[in-house]
Amino acid sequence: MRAPATPDGYVAFLCGGARAVARADVVDAVQNALGSMTLHEHACRRADRVLHGRAPAFAFALRDDVRVVVRHNTHGGALARFTGDRFLAPTRAPLELATSLRLIAAGVPTPAVVAIVRYPAGGPFERADVATAEVPSAMDLAHVLVQEPTLHEQAARATAELLRALAAAGARHADLNIKNVLLQPVGDSLRAWVLDVDRVTFHTAGSTEVRLRNWARFTRSARKWRDRFGAPISEAWLQSIAASRR
């Protein structure tokens, strides 16, 4: 697999044995962070907020005016115990950068990728860190559903709008789960953002198949959280999204 070309506004560079691509305005900050450690290690030391998912991600000020969330890429699923955090070069990080830019251009809310860094991991393998712009005051949908019952109706409207935007862009997300939907308070409403977009593939804009597949994946995740973890997710709540996402 060949890495996509470096996008406009980004700079590719080497730092020690690492290969990085960063937004042009933060190249110096990324180079400084990579002085003697990985970007994820640097973020761990500087973090003022920890986000929990498959692996912890760390939010910190990369520069005084640029806050990022840094995630170390790991595998999921049955093979994770064998593959861990090693991917065939060039990993999924360059694809995530390219996909995020395409989604943003299509009007789909997703945090912009600020930098990616790839590290040699023996033979044809690499490890990778991804830094995305922090979305202020945001919470993932799983947290809102479990901890913020008064926001359920707003969350349904925001999620429906996100699903409409994905379908309009022809963007199918193979891992569209309730941990990958981020909700940000905006005035008296919520705005939904989609995460982990390296699992997105593009198809015909407005595709009915994309809309149905995204919906099937999302509802499977929601029902799993309800059945396994007791999340208060009713079929009526899901239907309220279905009714307004078309």
URBELQUI-V647105 format. One record per backbone hydrogen bond with DSSP energy under -0.5 kcal/mol. CO is the residue of the C=O (numbers start at 1). NH is the residue of the N-H. E is the energy in kcal/mol with one decimal. If there is no record, write none. Layout:
CO&NH&E ; CO&NH&E
This chain:
7&10&-1.8 ; 9&24&-2.8 ; 11&22&-2.4 ; 13&20&-3.0 ; 15&18&-2.0 ; 18&15&-2.4 ; 18&20&-0.5 ; 19&118&-3.1 ; 20&13&-2.6 ; 21&116&-2.5 ; 22&11&-3.0 ; 23&26&-2.2 ; 24&27&-0.9 ; 26&30&-2.5 ; 27&31&-2.7 ; 28&32&-2.4 ; 29&33&-2.0 ; 30&34&-1.8 ; 32&35&-1.4 ; 38&42&-2.3 ; 39&43&-2.6 ; 40&44&-2.4 ; 41&45&-1.8 ; 42&46&-1.7 ; 43&47&-1.4 ; 49&59&-2.7 ; 51&53&-0.5 ; 51&57&-2.8 ; 57&51&-3.0 ; 58&70&-2.7 ; 59&48&-2.2 ; 59&49&-1.0 ; 60&62&-1.0 ; 60&68&-2.5 ; 63&66&-1.9 ; 66&62&-1.5 ; 66&63&-1.8 ; 67&134&-1.9 ; 68&60&-2.1 ; 69&71&-0.5 ; 69&132&-2.5 ; 70&58&-2.0 ; 71&73&-0.6 ; 71&130&-2.6 ; 77&80&-1.4 ; 79&82&-1.5 ; 79&83&-2.6 ; 80&84&-2.7 ; 83&86&-2.5 ; 84&75&-2.7 ; 87&126&-2.8 ; 88&91&-2.7 ; 90&94&-0.6 ; 92&96&-2.3 ; 93&97&-2.1 ; 94&98&-2.3 ; 95&99&-3.0 ; 96&100&-2.5 ; 97&101&-1.8 ; 98&102&-1.8 ; 99&103&-2.7 ; 100&104&-2.5 ; 101&105&-2.2 ; 102&106&-1.3 ; 103&108&-2.7 ; 104&107&-1.5 ; 107&109&-0.6 ; 109&194&-2.4 ; 112&114&-0.5 ; 112&133&-2.9 ; 114&23&-2.5 ; 115&131&-3.2 ; 116&21&-2.3 ; 117&129&-2.6 ; 118&19&-2.6 ; 119&127&-2.5 ; 122&125&-2.0 ; 124&89&-3.0 ; 125&121&-2.4 ; 126&87&-2.8 ; 127&119&-3.0 ; 128&73&-2.5 ; 129&117&-2.4 ; 130&71&-2.6 ; 130&132&-0.5 ; 131&114&-2.8 ; 131&115&-1.8 ; 132&69&-2.7 ; 134&136&-0.7 ; 135&138&-1.4 ; 137&185&-0.5 ; 139&183&-3.7 ; 140&144&-1.9 ; 141&145&-2.7 ; 142&146&-1.9 ; 143&147&-3.3 ; 143&148&-0.5 ; 144&148&-2.1 ; 148&151&-2.0 ; 149&152&-1.3 ; 151&155&-2.8 ; 152&156&-2.2 ; 153&157&-1.8 ; 154&158&-2.5 ; 155&159&-2.5 ; 156&160&-2.4 ; 157&161&-2.0 ; 158&162&-2.0 ; 159&163&-2.5 ; 160&164&-2.1 ; 161&165&-2.1 ; 162&166&-2.4 ; 163&167&-2.2 ; 164&168&-2.6 ; 165&169&-1.7 ; 166&170&-0.5 ; 166&171&-2.8 ; 167&170&-1.1 ; 167&206&-2.1 ; 167&207&-0.5 ; 170&172&-0.7 ; 170&203&-3.1 ; 171&173&-0.6 ; 172&174&-0.7 ; 172&201&-2.4 ; 173&176&-1.0 ; 175&177&-1.7 ; 177&180&-1.6 ; 178&141&-0.5 ; 178&142&-1.5 ; 180&182&-0.5 ; 180&195&-2.5 ; 181&141&-2.8 ; 182&193&-2.9 ; 183&139&-2.4 ; 184&191&-2.5 ; 186&189&-1.8 ; 189&186&-2.8 ; 191&184&-2.8 ; 193&182&-3.0 ; 196&199&-1.2 ; 197&200&-1.8 ; 199&174&-2.0 ; 201&172&-3.0 ; 204&207&-1.9 ; 207&211&-1.9 ; 208&212&-2.5 ; 209&213&-2.6 ; 210&214&-2.7 ; 211&215&-1.9 ; 212&216&-2.5 ; 213&217&-2.4 ; 214&218&-2.5 ; 215&219&-2.8 ; 216&220&-1.9 ; 217&221&-1.8 ; 218&222&-2.5 ; 219&223&-2.6 ; 220&224&-1.8 ; 221&225&-2.2 ; 222&226&-1.9 ; 223&227&-2.9 ; 224&228&-3.0 ; 224&229&-0.5 ; 225&229&-1.4 ; 225&231&-1.9 ; 226&230&-1.0 ; 231&233&-2.4 ; 232&234&-0.6 ; 234&238&-1.9 ; 235&239&-2.6 ; 236&240&-1.7 ; 237&241&-1.2 ; 238&242&-2.3 ; 239&243&-2.4 ; 240&244&-0.7 ; 241&244&-0.7 ; 241&245&-1.2
